[in-house]
Amino acid sequence: MAKDRHEEQRPPSRAPNPVSSTISRRGFLKGIGTGAITAAVAPAVLMTQPDTADAQTLPGITQAQITLKVNGKPYKVDVESRTTLLSVLREKLDLTGAKLVCDRGECGGCTVLMDGKPVYACMMLALDAQGHEITTIEGLAAGDRLHPIQEAFIEHDALMCGFCTPGFVVAIKGLLDKTPNPTLDDIKRGVSGNICRCGTYPRVFQAALTAAQKMRKGG
């Protein structure tokens, strides 16, 4: 592992600090990050272990078993305090429709619905998703029957590589549930948090308009 740049530039005549000799700058920064996360989620986790003394130790507040309601079904999962909703969906529940792309809340590839509102699953802690209704792309179709939005995407060939498509479909679902008769501007605003690197936006917009019409007719 490469040395820290600041450590390489330290004058040789300077006496070593007793603390820095045992705790690296990188380790210190990592510790601050873990502490901040722990402080934020500790109350929720401690509620699940009120009678154990270990609940006040580091292992007790970085691990927890939670229940998530995804696509109408409850799932019990063991998570760390830093585990994102996206990680749980993909790695523990095998719901891989939401994509891990930027992992920083910029591209929309991981969009899911939380209580009907589009959210970035990569920016949501799994602990914070408890008690909410989570809907992923896998929850839109009714068995072998596709959702009207999915049908419209196929009809208008509104995808190229397809990696961003689940996020767009879910975002449009959230929009049309709230605004059943959208304008083109409404649709553009509704998917403004989603990026298509292939540039298929015109077809995405048309698919959304067609899907809205189908849904109004009960399709």
Buried (B, 14 or more C-beta within 10 A) or exposed (E): EEEEEEEEEEEEEEEEEEEEEEEEEEEEEEEEEBEEBBEEBBEBBBEEBEEEEEBEEEEBBBBBEBEBBBBEEEBEBEBBBBBBBBBBBBBBBEBBBBBBBBBEBEBBBBBBBBEEEBBBBBBBBBBBBBEBBBBBBBBBEEEEEBBBBBBBBEBBEBBBEEBBBBBBBBBBBBBBEEBEEBEEEBBBEBBEBBBBEEEBBEBBBBBBBBBBBBBEEEE
